[in-house]
Amino acid sequence: MQTDTPPRPANPDETYYSGSPARRWGILLLVVGVIWLVFELTSRGSIFGVGLGFMERSADAPPQSFAAARLVVRGANDTISLERAPGDSVTVAAVRHGFGWNAGAARAALDRLDVQITQSGDTLTVEVRRAAGLPSFIGRSPYVDLRIGVPDGLALDVQTASGEIVADGLRASGSLATVSGDIALSDSSGHLSVSSTSGDVHMSGAFSGPQVETVSGDIWLEGASGPLRAHTISGDISLRGLREAQLDLETTSGDVDATGALAGTISTISGDVQLRLPSASDLALNVSTVSGDLSSDLELRDTQQDRRRLSGTLGAGEGALTISTTSGDVEVDGE
């Protein structure tokens, strides 16, 4: 009679169970591939020519001085810093920044940047140019930090794409514009036109007749007098410390929040409006909304009010303030 023999227990030490030759070769090749990849990255600083941006190299350009009445600046993702300068000369200093996996790659990125300064008559032009090459998909793109001293009374024409514009103590006029970068002005004055698409605008100082436009960026302004134009689509508008300002404010879905001595027009579609007016204001007030709510604690004369409309007079009523919304709420109170 034949008896079945039970199977032998597995012995991991036997060659059969230690893995096939193909599997062992696969593991070996994988290890070799990883070692090669690390070596390739550290020696060439890129993967298929695309910089990773793990190292930085920078190069300073010494300051230069120029006599000019008008300044034109053009950049891309570059940072532009404007500072009040004594005297009549414009000073320009630049720091180029490049990034890569190693020092060689960072230096190559740095060398793609060039700051060109040209002068034609009384107009000084500062332009950041980039050599043609593959863009950096990983890591930071090379950029230039421009630091420009601006004498009082200089006319400005400054534009950048995704870089920031920062100014301190300006006493100048002209235009500042970005696409997605922010604009920040502190302790500044003058007649300025400022615009950004998606970047925010922050201004403080003693501005006379500023004009500010954004698409989705917020607008924050402290200290302005005279005609003040601020238009945005989805950004909010915040105004502080206004002095005899004649407003032209317009938003689509952004809110408006303002304090100070003001008159003019404010219009929104779905944004809310909140105002705080000085008790000594001389205004003829006219507020209307289609579907929003109205409220006010002002002591008006000749008041006419219902749920959707409010009109009346503050003081002598020498100025006029008209506020209109579609679905936004309106609140007008005294300071």
C-alpha positions as CSV (number, residue, x, y, z in Angstrom):
1,M,0.0,0.0,0.0
2,Q,1.4,3.3,-1.1
3,T,1.5,6.1,1.5
4,D,1.4,9.8,0.5
5,T,4.5,11.7,1.6
6,P,3.8,15.0,3.2
7,P,5.4,18.1,1.6
8,R,8.6,19.3,3.0
9,P,8.5,22.5,5.0
10,A,10.0,25.5,3.2
11,N,13.6,26.2,3.9
12,P,14.4,29.9,3.2
13,D,18.1,29.0,3.1
14,E,17.7,26.9,0.0
15,T,18.6,28.5,-3.4
16,Y,15.1,28.0,-4.7
17,Y,13.6,30.4,-2.2
18,S,16.3,33.1,-2.3
19,G,15.0,34.6,-5.5
20,S,15.5,34.0,-9.2
21,P,18.6,35.4,-11.0
22,A,16.4,37.8,-13.0
23,R,15.0,39.3,-9.8
24,R,18.5,39.7,-8.3
25,W,19.8,41.4,-11.4
26,G,16.8,43.7,-11.4
27,I,17.5,44.8,-7.8
28,L,21.1,45.4,-8.7
29,L,20.3,47.5,-11.7
30,L,17.8,49.6,-9.7
31,V,20.5,50.4,-7.1
32,V,23.0,51.3,-9.9
33,G,20.3,53.5,-11.5
34,V,19.7,55.4,-8.3
35,I,23.5,55.9,-7.8
36,W,23.8,57.2,-11.4
37,L,20.9,59.6,-11.0
38,V,22.4,61.1,-7.8
39,F,25.7,61.5,-9.6
40,E,24.0,63.1,-12.7
41,L,22.2,65.6,-10.6
42,T,25.2,66.7,-8.5
43,S,27.5,66.9,-11.5
44,R,25.2,68.6,-14.0
45,G,22.7,70.4,-11.7
46,S,19.6,69.5,-13.8
47,I,17.3,66.8,-15.0
48,F,17.1,66.8,-18.8
49,G,18.1,70.5,-18.7
50,V,15.5,71.6,-16.1
51,G,17.0,73.3,-13.1
52,L,15.8,72.3,-9.7
53,G,16.7,75.5,-7.9
54,F,18.2,74.1,-4.6
55,M,21.2,76.5,-4.6
56,E,21.4,80.2,-5.1
57,R,24.1,82.5,-6.5
58,S,23.9,86.3,-6.6
59,A,25.9,89.1,-8.2
60,D,25.9,92.8,-7.2
61,A,26.1,95.6,-9.6
62,P,27.7,98.8,-8.1
63,P,25.3,101.8,-7.8
64,Q,25.3,104.3,-10.7
65,S,24.1,107.8,-10.7
66,F,22.3,109.6,-13.6
67,A,20.7,113.0,-14.2
68,A,17.2,112.5,-15.4
69,A,13.7,114.0,-15.3
70,R,11.8,110.8,-16.2
71,L,12.4,107.2,-15.2
72,V,11.2,104.1,-17.1
73,V,11.6,100.7,-15.5
74,R,10.7,97.3,-17.1
75,G,10.9,93.9,-15.4
76,A,9.2,90.5,-15.2
77,N,9.3,88.6,-11.9
78,D,11.8,91.2,-10.6
79,T,11.5,93.2,-7.3
80,I,11.6,96.9,-7.8
81,S,12.3,99.1,-4.7
82,L,12.0,102.8,-5.0
83,E,13.3,105.1,-2.3
84,R,13.4,108.9,-1.9
85,A,16.9,110.2,-2.8
86,P,18.4,113.5,-1.9
87,G,19.6,115.8,-4.6
88,D,18.8,115.6,-8.3
89,S,20.3,112.3,-9.4
90,V,18.7,108.9,-9.9
91,T,20.8,106.1,-8.4
92,V,20.4,102.5,-9.7
93,A,21.8,99.4,-8.0
94,A,21.0,95.8,-8.9
95,V,21.5,92.3,-7.4
96,R,21.0,89.4,-9.8
97,H,19.8,86.1,-8.3
98,G,20.1,82.6,-10.0
99,F,19.0,79.2,-8.7
100,G,20.1,75.6,-9.6
101,W,20.8,72.2,-8.2
102,N,24.5,73.1,-7.7
103,A,26.7,76.1,-8.1
104,G,27.3,75.6,-11.8
105,A,23.6,75.5,-12.6
106,A,22.9,78.5,-10.4
107,R,25.6,80.4,-12.1
108,A,24.2,79.5,-15.5
109,A,20.8,80.8,-14.5
110,L,22.4,84.0,-13.1
111,D,24.2,84.6,-16.4
112,R,20.9,84.6,-18.3
113,L,20.0,87.9,-16.6
114,D,21.2,91.3,-17.8
115,V,20.3,94.8,-16.5
116,Q,20.5,97.3,-19.2
117,I,20.6,101.0,-18.5
118,T,20.2,103.5,-21.3
119,Q,19.5,107.3,-21.4
120,S,17.9,109.3,-24.2
121,G,17.7,113.0,-23.4
122,D,16.2,113.4,-19.9
123,T,14.6,109.9,-19.9
124,L,16.5,107.1,-18.1
125,T,15.4,103.5,-18.9
126,V,16.3,100.5,-16.7
127,E,15.3,97.1,-18.2
128,V,15.9,93.6,-17.0
129,R,16.5,91.2,-20.0
130,R,16.6,87.4,-20.0
131,A,18.6,85.3,-22.5
132,A,16.6,82.6,-24.3
133,G,16.6,79.2,-22.7
134,L,14.6,76.5,-21.1
135,P,12.3,77.7,-18.3
136,S,12.7,76.3,-14.8
137,F,9.8,74.1,-14.1
138,I,11.0,73.2,-10.6
139,G,12.5,75.7,-8.2
140,R,12.6,79.5,-8.5
141,S,13.2,81.4,-11.7
142,P,16.1,83.8,-11.7
143,Y,15.3,87.4,-10.9
144,V,16.8,90.9,-10.2
145,D,16.4,93.0,-7.1
146,L,16.5,96.6,-8.4
147,R,17.0,99.4,-5.8
148,I,16.5,102.8,-7.3
149,G,16.9,106.2,-5.6
150,V,14.3,108.6,-6.8
151,P,14.7,112.4,-6.4
152,D,11.7,114.6,-5.7
153,G,9.6,115.6,-8.7
154,L,10.8,112.7,-10.9
155,A,8.2,111.4,-13.4
156,L,7.8,107.6,-13.1
157,D,6.8,104.8,-15.6
158,V,7.4,101.5,-13.8
159,Q,6.1,98.1,-15.0
160,T,6.7,94.5,-13.9
161,A,4.8,91.3,-14.5
162,S,4.8,89.1,-11.4
163,G,7.4,91.0,-9.3
164,E,6.6,93.4,-6.5
165,I,6.9,97.2,-6.5
166,V,7.9,98.7,-3.2
167,A,8.3,102.4,-2.5
168,D,9.2,104.5,0.5
169,G,9.1,108.2,0.9
170,L,8.4,109.0,-2.7
171,R,7.7,112.6,-3.8
172,A,7.0,111.8,-7.4
173,S,4.3,111.4,-10.0
174,G,3.6,109.0,-12.8
175,S,2.4,105.3,-13.1
176,L,3.2,102.1,-11.3
177,A,1.8,98.8,-12.8
178,T,2.0,95.0,-12.2
179,V,0.1,92.0,-13.4
180,S,0.2,89.6,-10.5
181,G,2.6,91.3,-8.1
182,D,1.7,93.5,-5.2
183,I,2.4,97.3,-5.0
184,A,3.2,98.8,-1.6
185,L,3.8,102.6,-1.1
186,S,4.6,104.0,2.4
187,D,5.1,107.6,3.5
188,S,4.7,108.8,-0.1
189,S,3.0,111.6,-1.9
190,G,2.3,112.9,-5.3
191,H,-0.1,112.3,-8.2
192,L,0.2,108.6,-9.0
193,S,-1.6,106.1,-11.2
194,V,-1.3,102.6,-9.8
195,S,-2.7,99.4,-11.4
196,S,-2.5,95.6,-10.8
197,T,-4.5,92.7,-12.2
198,S,-4.4,90.2,-9.3
199,G,-2.0,91.9,-7.0
200,D,-3.0,94.0,-4.0
201,V,-2.3,97.7,-3.7
202,H,-1.3,99.2,-0.4
203,M,-0.7,103.0,-0.2
204,S,-0.1,105.4,2.7
205,G,1.0,109.0,2.7
206,A,-0.4,112.3,1.4
207,F,-1.6,111.6,-2.1
208,S,-3.2,114.2,-4.3
209,G,-5.7,112.8,-6.8
210,P,-4.5,109.1,-6.9
211,Q,-5.9,106.7,-9.4
212,V,-5.9,103.0,-8.5
213,E,-7.2,100.0,-10.6
214,T,-7.2,96.3,-10.0
215,V,-9.2,93.3,-11.2
216,S,-9.1,90.9,-8.3
217,G,-6.6,92.6,-6.0
218,D,-7.6,94.5,-2.9
219,I,-7.0,98.3,-2.6
220,W,-6.0,99.8,0.7
221,L,-5.2,103.5,0.9
222,E,-4.5,105.8,3.8
223,G,-4.3,109.6,3.4
224,A,-5.6,111.2,0.2
225,S,-7.2,114.4,-0.9
226,G,-8.7,115.8,-4.1
227,P,-10.1,113.5,-6.9
228,L,-9.6,109.8,-5.9
229,R,-10.5,107.1,-8.4
230,A,-10.4,103.5,-7.3
231,H,-11.9,100.8,-9.5
232,T,-11.9,97.0,-9.0
233,I,-14.0,94.0,-10.0
234,S,-13.7,91.5,-7.1
235,G,-11.2,93.2,-4.9
236,D,-12.2,95.1,-1.7
237,I,-11.6,98.9,-1.3
238,S,-10.5,100.3,2.1
239,L,-9.9,104.0,2.5
240,R,-8.7,105.7,5.7
241,G,-8.0,109.3,6.7
242,L,-9.5,110.9,3.7
243,R,-9.1,114.7,3.5
244,E,-11.7,116.6,1.3
245,A,-11.6,113.7,-1.1
246,Q,-13.8,113.6,-4.2
247,L,-14.5,109.9,-4.7
248,D,-15.1,107.8,-7.8
249,L,-15.3,104.3,-6.4
250,E,-16.6,101.3,-8.4
251,T,-16.6,97.6,-7.6
252,T,-18.5,94.5,-8.9
253,S,-18.4,92.1,-6.0
254,G,-15.9,93.8,-3.7
255,D,-16.8,95.6,-0.5
256,V,-16.1,99.3,0.2
257,D,-15.1,100.6,3.6
258,A,-14.1,104.3,4.0
259,T,-13.6,106.9,6.7
260,G,-12.9,110.6,6.5
261,A,-14.0,113.8,4.8
262,L,-15.4,112.6,1.5
263,A,-17.9,113.3,-1.3
264,G,-18.5,111.9,-4.8
265,T,-19.9,108.6,-6.0
266,I,-19.7,105.0,-4.9
267,S,-21.3,102.1,-6.8
268,T,-21.2,98.3,-6.4
269,I,-23.2,95.4,-7.7
270,S,-23.0,92.8,-4.9
271,G,-20.5,94.4,-2.6
272,D,-21.4,96.0,0.7
273,V,-20.6,99.7,1.5
274,Q,-19.7,100.9,5.0
275,L,-18.9,104.6,5.6
276,R,-18.0,106.6,8.7
277,L,-18.3,110.4,8.2
278,P,-17.0,113.3,10.4
279,S,-19.8,115.0,12.3
280,A,-18.8,118.3,10.6
281,S,-19.5,117.0,7.1
282,D,-21.4,119.2,4.6
283,L,-23.1,116.7,2.3
284,A,-26.2,116.1,0.4
285,L,-26.6,112.3,0.8
286,N,-28.4,110.1,-1.6
287,V,-28.3,106.3,-1.1
288,S,-30.2,103.6,-3.1
289,T,-30.1,99.8,-3.4
290,V,-32.1,97.4,-5.4
291,S,-32.2,94.4,-3.0
292,G,-29.8,95.3,-0.2
293,D,-30.5,96.8,3.2
294,L,-29.8,100.4,4.3
295,S,-28.9,101.7,7.8
296,S,-27.6,105.0,9.2
297,D,-27.1,106.8,12.6
298,L,-26.5,110.2,11.0
299,E,-28.7,113.2,12.1
300,L,-29.9,114.3,8.7
301,R,-32.1,117.2,7.8
302,D,-34.9,116.8,5.2
303,T,-34.6,113.1,5.6
304,Q,-36.4,110.8,3.2
305,Q,-36.0,107.1,4.0
306,D,-37.6,103.7,3.2
307,R,-36.2,100.2,3.0
308,R,-34.3,100.9,-0.3
309,R,-33.6,104.6,-0.4
310,L,-32.1,107.2,2.0
311,S,-31.6,110.9,1.3
312,G,-30.9,113.9,3.5
313,T,-28.5,116.8,4.3
314,L,-25.6,117.0,6.6
315,G,-24.4,120.5,7.6
316,A,-24.8,123.0,4.8
317,G,-25.0,120.3,2.2
318,E,-22.3,121.9,0.0
319,G,-20.9,118.6,-1.3
320,A,-22.8,115.6,-2.7
321,L,-22.4,111.9,-1.9
322,T,-24.2,109.3,-4.0
323,I,-24.1,105.6,-3.2
324,S,-25.8,102.9,-5.2
325,T,-25.7,99.1,-5.0
326,T,-27.7,96.3,-6.6
327,S,-27.7,93.6,-3.9
328,G,-25.1,95.0,-1.5
329,D,-26.0,96.5,1.9
330,V,-25.1,100.1,2.8
331,E,-24.3,101.4,6.3
332,V,-23.5,105.2,6.7
333,D,-22.6,106.3,10.3
334,G,-20.9,109.2,12.0
335,E,-17.3,108.9,13.4
